Amino acid sequence: MHGELGYLSKEARGTGGFQSLLRRLQTRLNGRDLELHVEDIERIARYVREYGKGGFQSRLTGVLNELESLARVLRDYVLA
């Protein structure tokens, strides 16, 4: 998730929904650790999947991919 950290660290200009989400994520970023709440994960997924392809969405695609990988590992562990 190294590249994603760079995307999350970029300045968020403007006042839209994505910018407010990005600022919230930036306050929860501690080194390489990102504290996420369920609402954050839902918003990340919604922005990536429902709002087309653009600069903002691409900044969160890698984060969503990491979350999906984590979900698969957790699901496989629980079902094992």
NUKOLDO-773576 format. One line per field, with one value per residue: x, y, z of N, C-alpha, C in turn; residue in three letters; chain; residue number from 1. Coordinates in steps of 0.02 Angstrom, whole numbers, always signed. Layout:
residues N
neast [X | ...]
nnorth [Y | ...]
nup [Z | ...]
caeast [X | ...]
canorth [Y | ...]
caup [Z | ...]
ceast [X | ...]
cnorth [Y | ...]
cup [Z | ...]
bavex [ALA | ...]
rogu [A | ...]
koldren [NUM | ...]
end
This chain:
residues 80
neast [+41 | +105 | +108 | -22 | -21 | +48 | -46 | -149 | -90 | -80 | -125 | -291 | -392 | -526 | -703 | -786 | -872 | -781 | -660 | -680 | -687 | -558 | -481 | -522 | -474 | -338 | -315 | -322 | -215 | -68 | +91 | +121 | +2 | -174 | -317 | -477 | -653 | -812 | -901 | -812 | -754 | -865 | -892 | -774 | -782 | -901 | -865 | -763 | -828 | -951 | -943 | -882 | -732 | -597 | -483 | -497 | -562 | -468 | -370 | -414 | -431 | -326 | -325 | -452 | -434 | -339 | -418 | -515 | -434 | -396 | -523 | -550 | -451 | -489 | -617 | -585 | -512 | -607 | -696 | -621]
nnorth [-59 | +57 | +154 | +199 | +266 | +381 | +439 | +464 | +556 | +672 | +844 | +895 | +986 | +1101 | +1081 | +972 | +812 | +705 | +768 | +799 | +671 | +625 | +713 | +673 | +541 | +569 | +624 | +512 | +437 | +363 | +356 | +212 | +158 | +153 | +205 | +147 | +168 | +85 | +163 | +241 | +145 | +105 | +226 | +241 | +129 | +163 | +284 | +239 | +143 | +194 | +324 | +340 | +349 | +439 | +566 | +577 | +458 | +363 | +383 | +315 | +184 | +88 | +79 | +26 | -98 | -156 | -167 | -257 | -370 | -395 | -425 | -545 | -629 | -629 | -686 | -813 | -863 | -868 | -960 | -1073]
nup [+0 | -21 | -127 | -117 | +3 | -31 | -118 | -28 | +52 | -21 | -45 | -14 | -109 | -113 | -73 | -81 | -63 | -81 | -49 | +86 | +139 | +108 | +185 | +313 | +315 | +308 | +434 | +509 | +475 | +522 | +508 | +422 | +451 | +443 | +515 | +502 | +493 | +485 | +411 | +337 | +254 | +180 | +112 | +38 | -48 | -116 | -180 | -267 | -346 | -392 | -444 | -567 | -669 | -620 | -563 | -423 | -387 | -427 | -334 | -226 | -264 | -246 | -106 | -83 | -148 | -61 | +54 | +10 | -8 | +124 | +176 | +109 | +163 | +298 | +286 | +235 | +342 | +445 | +392 | +386]
caeast [+0 | +151 | +85 | -85 | -4 | +64 | -108 | -187 | -54 | -85 | -171 | -360 | -416 | -598 | -747 | -833 | -875 | -719 | -609 | -691 | -667 | -486 | -454 | -535 | -426 | -272 | -308 | -318 | -155 | -13 | +145 | +93 | -61 | -233 | -375 | -538 | -717 | -855 | -927 | -759 | -747 | -923 | -884 | -720 | -810 | -950 | -830 | -726 | -871 | -1012 | -934 | -843 | -659 | -569 | -425 | -514 | -576 | -407 | -331 | -439 | -436 | -278 | -348 | -508 | -405 | -310 | -473 | -545 | -387 | -404 | -587 | -543 | -411 | -531 | -670 | -556 | -492 | -667 | -728 | -575]
canorth [+0 | +114 | +205 | +226 | +315 | +443 | +469 | +489 | +613 | +732 | +895 | +892 | +1054 | +1105 | +1068 | +919 | +752 | +667 | +805 | +792 | +603 | +622 | +748 | +630 | +486 | +596 | +633 | +445 | +405 | +366 | +318 | +169 | +131 | +193 | +184 | +154 | +151 | +53 | +216 | +259 | +91 | +110 | +284 | +226 | +84 | +200 | +331 | +204 | +103 | +226 | +391 | +341 | +348 | +507 | +573 | +563 | +387 | +323 | +391 | +268 | +116 | +44 | +70 | -22 | -163 | -183 | -185 | -318 | -424 | -408 | -457 | -615 | -666 | -639 | -734 | -880 | -883 | -884 | -1019 | -1130]
caup [+0 | -20 | -173 | -91 | +55 | -66 | -141 | +30 | +82 | -63 | -21 | -41 | -121 | -125 | -16 | -97 | -21 | -84 | -14 | +158 | +156 | +105 | +244 | +371 | +312 | +323 | +506 | +538 | +449 | +569 | +476 | +370 | +476 | +430 | +554 | +463 | +522 | +435 | +368 | +291 | +204 | +136 | +69 | -9 | -99 | -156 | -224 | -319 | -390 | -418 | -470 | -628 | -664 | -619 | -519 | -353 | -379 | -434 | -273 | -175 | -291 | -212 | -37 | -87 | -164 | +1 | +99 | -16 | +7 | +195 | +185 | +86 | +213 | +357 | +269 | +230 | +409 | +483 | +363 | +389]
ceast [+43 | +127 | +21 | -72 | +13 | +2 | -147 | -154 | -58 | -138 | -239 | -385 | -491 | -637 | -796 | -829 | -811 | -665 | -618 | -672 | -591 | -455 | -464 | -486 | -356 | -262 | -301 | -258 | -98 | +44 | +115 | +27 | -118 | -291 | -438 | -599 | -761 | -882 | -875 | -752 | -805 | -916 | -829 | -747 | -858 | -915 | -795 | -774 | -926 | -1001 | -888 | -768 | -634 | -511 | -440 | -524 | -513 | -363 | -353 | -442 | -389 | -298 | -405 | -482 | -375 | -364 | -507 | -500 | -393 | -469 | -584 | -505 | -453 | -586 | -643 | -536 | -553 | -698 | -684 | -590]
cnorth [+63 | +170 | +238 | +277 | +382 | +478 | +499 | +550 | +677 | +780 | +887 | +963 | +1052 | +1083 | +1011 | +860 | +712 | +702 | +798 | +721 | +597 | +656 | +706 | +572 | +510 | +606 | +566 | +405 | +417 | +324 | +279 | +139 | +180 | +165 | +199 | +134 | +121 | +105 | +238 | +208 | +94 | +169 | +272 | +182 | +121 | +248 | +296 | +172 | +142 | +294 | +394 | +341 | +420 | +509 | +555 | +489 | +345 | +329 | +341 | +196 | +68 | +30 | +19 | -92 | -196 | -205 | -249 | -378 | -444 | -445 | -531 | -657 | -680 | -690 | -805 | -907 | -906 | -949 | -1081 | -1175]
cup [+0 | -66 | -149 | -37 | +25 | -91 | -83 | +60 | +41 | -35 | -54 | -47 | -135 | -64 | -29 | -50 | -22 | -43 | +62 | +180 | +158 | +166 | +307 | +372 | +330 | +398 | +541 | +514 | +498 | +541 | +418 | +392 | +464 | +470 | +514 | +504 | +467 | +386 | +317 | +235 | +155 | +87 | +17 | -66 | -145 | -204 | -281 | -369 | -423 | -452 | -531 | -616 | -669 | -570 | -448 | -342 | -382 | -372 | -220 | -200 | -256 | -140 | -37 | -103 | -101 | +49 | +76 | -4 | +80 | +209 | +164 | +137 | +275 | +345 | +267 | +298 | +449 | +457 | +367 | +448]
bavex [MET | HIS | GLY | GLU | LEU | GLY | TYR | LEU | SER | LYS | GLU | ALA | ARG | GLY | THR | GLY | GLY | PHE | GLN | SER | LEU | LEU | ARG | ARG | LEU | GLN | THR | ARG | LEU | ASN | GLY | ARG | ASP | LEU | GLU | LEU | HIS | VAL | GLU | ASP | ILE | GLU | ARG | ILE | ALA | ARG | TYR | VAL | ARG | GLU | TYR | GLY | LYS | GLY | GLY | PHE | GLN | SER | ARG | LEU | THR | GLY | VAL | LEU | ASN | GLU | LEU | GLU | SER | LEU | ALA | ARG | VAL | LEU | ARG | ASP | TYR | VAL | LEU | ALA]
rogu [A | A | A | A | A | A | A | A | A | A | A | A | A | A | A | A | A | A | A | A | A | A | A | A | A | A | A | A | A | A | A | A | A | A | A | A | A | A | A | A | A | A | A | A | A | A | A | A | A | A | A | A | A | A | A | A | A | A | A | A | A | A | A | A | A | A | A | A | A | A | A | A | A | A | A | A | A | A | A | A]
koldren [1 | 2 | 3 | 4 | 5 | 6 | 7 | 8 | 9 | 10 | 11 | 12 | 13 | 14 | 15 | 16 | 17 | 18 | 19 | 20 | 21 | 22 | 23 | 24 | 25 | 26 | 27 | 28 | 29 | 30 | 31 | 32 | 33 | 34 | 35 | 36 | 37 | 38 | 39 | 40 | 41 | 42 | 43 | 44 | 45 | 46 | 47 | 48 | 49 | 50 | 51 | 52 | 53 | 54 | 55 | 56 | 57 | 58 | 59 | 60 | 61 | 62 | 63 | 64 | 65 | 66 | 67 | 68 | 69 | 70 | 71 | 72 | 73 | 74 | 75 | 76 | 77 | 78 | 79 | 80]
end
